[in-house]
Amino acid sequence: MAAAIFPHPYYPIDALIAGYSPNEASVITLLTVASVSSLVLLGTTWSLVSLAKSSLRHGDRFAILWFVLSGSLHCFFEGYFIFNHDRMGSGQDFIGQLWKEYALSDSRYLTSDTLVLCMETITVFVWGPLCYLVAYLIFTQHSLRHPLQIIVCMSHLYGDTLYYATSLFDHYAHGVSYCRPEGYYFWIYYFFMNFIWIVIPFYYLWQSVGTISNALKSVQETTNQRKSR
């Protein structure tokens, strides 16, 4: 038997969201708990890294924080979505309610949208673990840090671009909007919270490309000097 469809606040207004029930927690509560949890994760990571390797540069410590945060969001927050995508509308646990709040800016997360589900599945099982691996490689100063950092950063840039492009194409080409009309949902939830995963990955992509380029240039110069002797 098909799950019942209830009235909901999401766009498009005819979106089929099975078993929808309004969040029991307030927006302030959800955002506060999410923010505090993130700060605890970052603070704990910074403390552990500082204790384990005090000689590590601050720039590398911040990079570790970024990849640990990304890996945690991918594996746990987005992991919740892929395992519960067909019952998101009725969820009242903390992560479920947080997803329903975010979905006011993109209802595809409550309708088992094919593109979003496939993209998030790859993110959870591939890019999430790789974020943790890159954080470890930064901590150990491993030579594979920059090649894998490039791969992970490119995945973020590609995924975010595809995410933006598909929803905006539907909006402008097909007249289908997945975001409520209030500017808060579009600019804060949809645009800003995702744009972070373009700006910061682009910085680390540029860093890795520069590092590898300089290393190869140094090797080439050394090789040329040996040949000229």
N, C-alpha and C positions, 0 to 999 in steps of 0.2 A: 504494500500500500504506500502511495506517495505521501511524503511528509506535507503537513498543512502549510499553506502560505499565508503569512500574517502581514498586515499593513506595517510599513517601516519608513524611516526618514531618509533612506538612501536614494541616490539618483543612478540611473533613470528610475522614475517612480514606479515603473512596471517591472523592475528587476525581480526575479524570482528568488526570494531568500527563504529557504525552508525553516520553519520553526522559530522565526525571529522573536526574541524577547529583549526589551530594553535593558541596558546596563543597570546593575544595582548600585555600583559605585559611582561617585561623582567624577567629573573630568579632572578636577583638582587632585583628588586622591590618586587617580590612575597615573597622572603625569608626575606627581610628587614621588610616588613609590618607584616608578620607572627611573626617574632622575637619580634618586638616592641609591638605588641598586647599581646603576652605572657608575656612580662615584665610588661606591664601595669596591666594585670590581677594579676600577682603575687605581684606587688608592692601595689596595692589597697587592696588585701586580707591581706597582712602582716600588713598594716597600720590599717585596720579595726579591725583585731584580737588584735593588740597591744593596740589600744585605748579601746576596749571593755573588755579586760582581760590582763592587764599588768603583772599579776603574772604568766601567762602561760610560761612554760619553752621553751627555744629556739628550743629544739629538737621537741617539740610538734607543735610549729609554723611552722617549716619546713615540718612536716608531713602533716599539714593542707594545706600548699601550694601544696604539691605533689598531694593530693587527689582532691583538687579543680581544679588543672590543668588537671588531668586525667579525672575528671568528665566533664569538659568543652569541652575537645577534643572529648570525647566519645559522649556526647549529641549533640553538635553543628557541629563539623567538620565531624565526622563519621555519624551523623544524616543527614547531607546534602547528603552524599553518598546514604544512603538507600532510600531516597525520590527522588533521581535524578539518580539512577543507570542506567536507560535505556536511558538517554540523556546526559551522562557525556562528550562524545566526542565533543559536540558542545558548551558546557558551556563557557561563557566569563565573568561571575561574578568572584569576587576574589576567593572564595572558590573553585569554579569549575576549575579555572585556576591552583590553588594550587594542586588540585587533579590530574590534567593532568600532572603537573610537576612531582609529586611523582610517577605517573603511569609509568614513564619511567623506573622505577625499578621494577614495577609489573603491567603489563597490565591487570591483572584480574579485576582491579577496573574500567576499561572502557568497559568490556564485560559482565557485569552482571553475573560474575562467581558464581555458586551456593554456593560453600563453603564460599567464601568471603562474599557474600550477607547475608547468614544465620548467620554467625559468627558475622558480624557487626550489624545485627538487634538485636541479643541478647545483644551485648555490649551496644548499644544505649539505649535499654529499661530496661535493668537489671543492668549491671555493672556501667553505667554512673551515674544513680541516687544513687546507693549504694556508689559510691565514695563520692558524696556530703554528704550522710548520715554519713559516717565514719568521714569526716572532721568535721561535727557538733558534733559527739560523742567525738572526740578528744577535741574540744573546750569546751564542757561541762564536760569533764572528766567522761563520763558515763561508767558504768561497762560493757556495751556491745561493747565498742570500740574494744577490742582485738579479740573477737570471729568474729565480722563482718570484721575486718581488715584481718583476716586470710582468710576468704571466698573471699574477693575482690582480695587479693594478689594471691591466688591460681588461680582465674579466669584469671588474667593477665599472670601468668606463663603457664597455660594450653593453653590459646588462642595464645600466642606468639609461643609456641612450635609447636602447630598444624599449625600455619601460615607458619613457617619456613619449617616444615617437608613436607607439601603438595607440596609446590613449588619446593623444592630441590628434592623431589622424582620424580616429573614430569621431572625435568631437567636431573637427572642422570639415571633414569629408562626408561623414554620415549623419552628423547632427546628434550624435549620442554622447552624452556627458556622464561620466562615472563619479563626478565630484559635485557636492552640493554647491549652490551658487554663492554662498558666503565666502568673501575673499580670504578669511582666516584659514579655511580648509584647503584652499588651493595654494596660497603662498607659504603658509607655515608647514602644514602636513605634507602636501603633495610635492611642492617645489623645493622648499628649503631643506626638509629632512632627507630628501633624496639627493639634492645637489651637493651635500657634504661628501657623498660617495663619488663625486666627480672631481671636486676641487682637491681633496687630500690625496686620492689615488694618482691624480695627474702630477702632483708634486713629487710623490715617491717614484713614479714612473720616470719623470725627468731626472731625478737623482740617480736612479739605477742606470739609465742610458748614459748619463755623463760619466759615472764611475767606470762602467765597462769600456766606454770610448777612450777615456784617459788611460786605462790599464793597457788596452790594445795599442794605443799610440806609444806608450812607454816601451812596450815589448818591441814594436816596430823600430823605434829609434835605437834600441839596444842592438837589434839584429843588424841594422844598417851600419852601426859603428863597428861591429865585429867584421862585417864584410869589407869595410873600407880599410881595415888594417893590413 
